[in-house]
Every structure is written in structure tokens, then in C-alpha cells.
């Protein structure tokens, strides 16, 4: 009687161990697959960063050849981005002085006044 009970317990433990072994192997395969995906993504990002750097150098060279002040243009972009970011974070929709001034300004930079 005691031997049959022990054999049943050993078989239960063996079944659990087999399921655990299978699960561990599945997880190991998923980790390897994930690592491969991360490596591939890292390679793509590095390639894209190189391409962007090359394109930036070309654009800066063209801008310089045309007499454009690249540093001033970048400062303008940074300033515009900061203003856009501030407007997006204004959830209440409160208008400040800049918004009121822009409301009367045309798309060509002229005011609504006639000459």
C-alpha cells in the first residue's frame, strides 16, 4: 500500500518536471528569438542613424552653398518646437498673448488691416 502511493507521487513529480522542462525550453527559444530581433533592430537603427547623418551633412553643405545660416535655422526650429510643445501641453485651451496676436495675423505674415 505504501509503495503504490510513493510510486504515484514520484510519477506526479516526474510529470511536473517534464512540463517544467518543456516550458523552460519554450522560454529559452523565445529569449533567443527576442535577442535576434533586438540585434536586427539595433543594426537597422545604426544604419538609419548613419544615413541621417549623411543626409544632414549634404543638406548643411547645400544650405551653406546657398548662403543659409544653418545655426540660425536650427535655432528657429528649436524655438518653434518649444512653442508647439507648450501649446500642446496647454490642455485647458487658455489663450495667451501670442495666440491672440497670431489670430489677427495672416498666413503671409501680414495683419488683418487693409492698406
Secondary structure, 3 states (H helix, E strand, C coil): CHHHHHHHHHHHHHHHHHHHHHHHHHHHHHHHHHHHHHHHHHHHHHHHHHHHHHHHHHHHHHHHHCCCCHHHHHHHHHHHHHHHHHHHHCCCCCCCHHHHHHHCECCCCCECCCC
